[in-house]
């Protein structure tokens, strides 16, 4: 294990997590990257029926009497809701800010169709501030914008007596849901530009080039973006949920995490408006009366919450580095600065 703050800062801004587990911000703050199942452990599915049977089989082996479900307005969690016992509590986040995405109406429809109890959890900036430090210390890394929202949902579920959480994060990776990133074949340089969340060189006075990570996926002048998403993106996405679950000490299960496509992804279908075409087919079986919802990101309100933030003040950051950035990008920088202040002012082990 090597303390390498420059690498860790650069990796977090680029990928939203620290790619190299052997490099840490502080000797007291280890972090781990998430792989729920190896590829050879996953069940190959070639049809909506096979996905249906695989989910049903997995959930039938679990006692769902004390389970709750994280329910958005999207297809993935809506499908999982159809397998839950009647009366199961389903939790949807609603961000308290103007113009924030509101998925509660769509989620309520799913609950009405399958007899679930719908619970809306209002999440505001105070909820983020209340848990950010603990989540960061638990993972040894700054958080990105999903994590505090997930934790707010988890705490409400625990207050209601929920002992295990059913959620659906991994369908996008397994079945071709990242339609914008799958929209064309990317050259190596195009992919670096497109995927990087925040370019470290624009924010940090001293940064480390993350080219070595991208090079692992280079194929000639192009990039194996599907493998990249299944490894790099999947690790950061899973961490947002699992860090919250593990810090709250609650059981969790994602049936999609153990599934994969048996045949190569049909990129032509994805690029012609049928992202996750097998999941779409299963959704239509479960909800024939509803239109298929198009993918939207997890509801957050970072644009509004950070509208007046003046940017980082620490010496590691360049002046005026947040100009022109989105709320999501500002949050990554805010989180990084907050984390650096945290580890400067406290010993990591003493705060866990």
C-alpha positions in Angstrom: 0.0 0.0 0.0 1.4 3.4 -1.1 0.3 6.8 -0.1 0.0 8.7 -3.4 -2.4 11.7 -3.0 -1.7 13.0 -6.5 -2.7 9.7 -8.1 -5.7 9.3 -5.9 -7.0 12.8 -6.6 -6.5 12.4 -10.4 -8.1 9.0 -10.5 -11.1 10.1 -8.5 -11.8 13.1 -10.7 -11.3 11.0 -13.9 -13.2 7.8 -13.0 -15.1 8.7 -9.7 -13.0 6.1 -7.8 -9.4 5.1 -7.1 -8.6 2.5 -9.8 -5.4 1.2 -8.1 -6.3 -0.3 -4.8 -2.7 -0.3 -3.7 -2.6 3.5 -3.7 -4.3 5.5 -0.9 -4.9 9.0 0.3 -3.7 8.1 3.8 -2.3 5.0 5.6 -5.4 4.9 7.8 -7.8 4.9 4.9 -7.9 1.8 2.7 -10.4 1.5 -0.1 -11.6 -1.5 -2.1 -13.0 -1.8 -5.6 -16.2 -3.7 -6.1 -16.6 -6.8 -8.2 -19.8 -8.7 -7.2 -19.3 -11.7 -9.4 -16.6 -13.0 -11.8 -17.7 -13.4 -15.4 -17.6 -17.2 -15.1 -20.1 -17.1 -12.2 -22.7 -15.1 -14.2 -25.8 -16.7 -15.8 -26.0 -16.2 -19.6 -29.3 -15.0 -20.8 -30.4 -14.7 -24.5 -34.1 -13.7 -24.1 -36.5 -11.8 -21.9 -37.8 -15.2 -20.7 -34.4 -16.4 -19.6 -33.8 -13.1 -17.7 -37.3 -13.5 -16.1 -36.5 -17.1 -15.0 -33.1 -16.1 -13.7 -34.4 -13.3 -11.6 -37.3 -15.4 -10.3 -35.0 -18.2 -9.4 -32.6 -15.9 -7.5 -35.3 -14.1 -5.5 -37.1 -17.3 -4.7 -34.1 -18.4 -2.7 -34.3 -15.3 -0.5 -36.6 -14.6 2.4 -38.3 -11.4 1.2 -40.5 -10.9 4.2 -38.2 -8.3 5.7 -37.0 -6.8 2.4 -37.6 -3.5 0.8 -36.9 -2.4 -2.8 -35.2 0.7 -4.2 -37.6 1.8 -6.9 -37.0 4.5 -9.5 -39.1 5.3 -12.5 -37.0 3.2 -14.8 -37.3 -0.3 -16.3 -34.8 -2.1 -14.2 -36.2 -1.6 -10.7 -39.8 -1.7 -12.1 -39.1 -5.3 -13.3 -37.8 -6.3 -9.9 -40.9 -4.8 -8.3 -43.0 -7.3 -10.1 -41.4 -10.2 -8.2 -41.8 -8.7 -4.7 -44.6 -9.9 -2.3 -47.7 -7.7 -2.1 -47.3 -5.1 0.6 -43.5 -4.8 0.2 -42.3 -1.3 0.9 -40.8 0.4 -2.2 -38.7 3.5 -1.7 -38.2 6.3 -4.2 -36.0 9.4 -3.7 -37.3 12.9 -4.4 -34.7 15.6 -4.5 -35.9 18.8 -2.9 -34.8 21.4 -5.4 -36.3 23.3 -8.3 -36.2 21.5 -11.7 -34.9 18.2 -10.1 -35.9 15.0 -11.9 -39.0 13.6 -10.2 -39.6 9.9 -10.7 -42.2 9.4 -8.0 -45.3 9.4 -10.2 -44.0 6.7 -12.5 -42.7 4.6 -9.5 -46.2 5.0 -7.9 -47.8 3.4 -11.0 -45.6 0.3 -10.6 -46.5 0.0 -7.0 -50.3 0.3 -7.8 -50.0 -2.5 -10.4 -48.2 -4.9 -8.1 -49.7 -4.0 -4.7 -46.6 -2.5 -3.1 -46.5 0.2 -0.5 -44.9 3.3 -2.1 -42.8 5.5 0.2 -41.3 8.7 -1.1 -38.1 9.9 0.6 -37.4 13.6 0.3 -33.6 14.2 0.0 -32.0 17.7 0.3 -28.6 19.1 0.7 -28.7 18.8 4.5 -29.1 15.0 4.0 -25.9 15.0 1.9 -23.9 17.0 4.4 -25.1 14.8 7.3 -23.5 11.6 5.9 -20.8 12.6 3.4 -17.9 12.5 5.9 -18.8 9.1 7.3 -19.3 7.6 3.8 -15.9 9.0 2.7 -14.1 7.6 5.6 -15.8 4.3 5.3 -14.5 3.9 1.7 -11.2 5.8 2.0 -12.2 8.0 -0.9 -14.4 11.0 -1.7 -18.0 10.2 -2.8 -19.8 11.1 -6.0 -23.3 12.4 -6.1 -25.2 9.1 -6.0 -23.9 7.9 -2.7 -25.4 10.3 -0.1 -28.8 9.9 -1.8 -28.6 6.1 -1.6 -27.6 6.4 2.1 -30.6 8.6 2.8 -32.9 6.0 1.4 -31.1 3.2 3.3 -31.5 5.1 6.7 -35.2 5.5 6.1 -35.6 1.8 5.2 -33.8 0.9 8.4 -36.1 3.1 10.4 -39.0 1.2 8.9 -37.6 -2.1 10.0 -36.2 -3.2 6.6 -33.4 -5.8 7.0 -32.4 -6.3 3.3 -32.5 -4.3 0.2 -33.4 -5.4 -3.3 -32.0 -3.1 -6.0 -31.3 -3.1 -9.7 -28.0 -1.3 -10.6 -26.3 -3.7 -12.9 -28.8 -4.1 -15.7 -27.2 -1.3 -17.7 -23.8 -3.0 -17.7 -25.1 -6.5 -18.4 -27.6 -5.7 -21.1 -26.5 -2.6 -23.1 -28.0 0.3 -21.3 -25.3 2.9 -21.7 -26.8 4.0 -25.0 -24.9 7.3 -25.3 -21.6 5.6 -24.6 -22.5 2.8 -27.0 -23.7 5.2 -29.7 -20.7 4.7 -32.0 -17.2 3.2 -32.2 -14.9 5.6 -30.4 -11.2 6.2 -31.3 -8.9 6.0 -28.3 -8.6 9.8 -27.9 -12.3 10.4 -28.4 -13.1 7.9 -25.7 -10.8 9.5 -23.2 -12.4 12.9 -23.8 -15.9 11.5 -23.7 -15.7 9.3 -20.6 -13.5 11.4 -18.3 -15.7 13.0 -15.6 -13.4 15.9 -14.7 -10.1 16.4 -16.4 -7.5 16.5 -13.6 -5.2 18.9 -15.5 -7.9 21.5 -15.5 -8.5 21.4 -11.8 -5.3 20.3 -10.0 -2.0 22.2 -9.9 -0.3 18.8 -9.9 -2.0 15.8 -11.4 -1.1 12.4 -12.7 -2.1 11.4 -16.2 -4.6 8.5 -16.2 -3.6 7.3 -19.6 -2.3 4.1 -18.3 -5.8 3.0 -17.2 -7.3 3.8 -20.6 -4.4 2.0 -22.4 -5.6 -1.3 -21.0 -8.6 -1.0 -23.3 -6.9 0.3 -26.4 -7.4 -1.7 -29.6 -5.3 -0.1 -32.4 -6.6 3.4 -32.9 -9.9 2.5 -31.1 -11.0 1.3 -27.7 -12.8 -1.7 -26.3 -15.5 0.4 -24.7 -17.7 -2.5 -23.8 -15.0 -4.1 -21.7 -14.1 -0.7 -20.3 -17.7 -0.1 -19.2 -18.0 -3.6 -17.7 -14.9 -3.1 -15.6 -14.2 0.6 -14.9 -17.7 2.1 -15.0 -19.2 -1.0 -13.3 -16.8 -0.7 -10.4 -17.6 3.0 -9.7 -21.4 2.5 -10.2 -21.6 -0.4 -7.8 -19.5 1.4 -5.2 -22.1 4.1 -4.9 -24.6 1.6 -3.6 -22.4 -0.8 -1.7 -20.5 1.7 0.3 -23.9 3.0 1.6 -25.2 -0.5 2.3 -22.1 -1.7 4.1 -21.7 1.5 6.2 -25.3 1.1 7.3 -24.6 -2.6 7.9 -27.7 -3.8 5.9 -28.0 -6.8 3.6 -28.4 -6.2 -0.1 -29.0 -8.0 -3.3 -29.0 -7.1 -7.0 -30.4 -9.9 -9.2 -29.0 -8.3 -12.4 -25.4 -8.5 -11.0 -25.3 -12.3 -11.6 -26.6 -12.0 -15.2 -24.9 -11.4 -18.5 -25.8 -11.6 -22.2 -25.3 -15.0 -23.8 -24.8 -13.6 -27.2 -22.8 -10.5 -28.3 -24.7 -7.2 -27.8 -26.5 -6.1 -31.0 -25.1 -2.6 -31.2 -27.3 -1.8 -34.3 -30.4 -2.3 -32.2 -29.0 -0.2 -29.4 -28.0 2.6 -31.8 -31.4 2.6 -33.3 -33.2 3.3 -30.1 -33.4 -0.1 -28.4 -31.0 0.1 -25.6 -31.4 -2.9 -23.2 -33.6 -4.6 -25.8 -34.0 -7.7 -23.7 -34.9 -5.7 -20.6 -37.4 -3.7 -22.8 -39.1 -6.9 -23.8 -39.3 -8.1 -20.2 -40.7 -4.7 -19.1 -43.5 -5.0 -21.7 -44.4 -8.4 -20.4 -44.6 -7.1 -16.8 -46.3 -3.8 -17.7 -48.2 -4.2 -21.0 -50.4 -1.2 -20.2 -47.4 1.2 -19.8 -45.1 3.0 -22.2 -41.4 1.9 -21.9 -39.6 4.6 -19.9 -36.5 6.0 -21.4 -33.4 6.0 -19.3 -32.7 9.0 -17.0 -30.0 9.4 -14.5 -30.6 9.0 -10.8 -32.5 12.1 -9.6 -30.2 14.6 -8.1 -30.1 18.4 -7.8 -26.4 19.2 -7.8 -26.8 22.1 -10.3 -29.1 23.9 -7.9 -27.4 22.9 -4.7 -24.0 24.1 -5.9 -25.1 27.1 -7.9 -23.5 29.6 -5.5 -20.4 27.6 -4.5 -17.3 29.6 -5.3 -15.1 26.6 -5.9 -12.2 25.0 -4.0 -9.9 27.1 -1.9 -7.2 24.6 -1.0 -3.7 25.0 -2.5 -4.0 21.8 -4.6 -6.6 23.4 -6.8 -6.2 25.9 -9.6 -8.1 29.2 -9.3 -11.5 29.5 -10.9 -11.3 25.8 -11.9 -15.1 25.2 -11.8 -16.0 27.7 -14.5 -18.3 26.2 -17.0 -18.7 22.9 -15.1 -22.0 21.0 -14.5 -23.4 20.5 -11.1 -22.2 16.8 -11.2 -18.6 17.9 -11.9 -18.7 20.6 -9.2 -19.8 18.0 -6.8 -16.8 15.8 -7.5 -14.5 18.7 -6.8 -16.5 19.8 -3.7 -16.3 16.2 -2.5 -12.6 15.9 -3.1 -11.8 19.2 -1.3 -14.1 18.2 1.6 -12.3 14.8 1.9 -8.9 16.4 1.9 -9.9 18.7 4.7 -11.3 15.8 6.6 -8.2 13.7 6.4 -6.0 16.7 7.3 -8.0 17.4 10.4 -8.7 13.9 11.7 -7.1 10.5 12.0 -9.1 8.2 9.7 -9.3 5.2 12.1 -10.6 7.4 15.0 -13.6 8.5 13.0 -14.9 5.2 11.6 
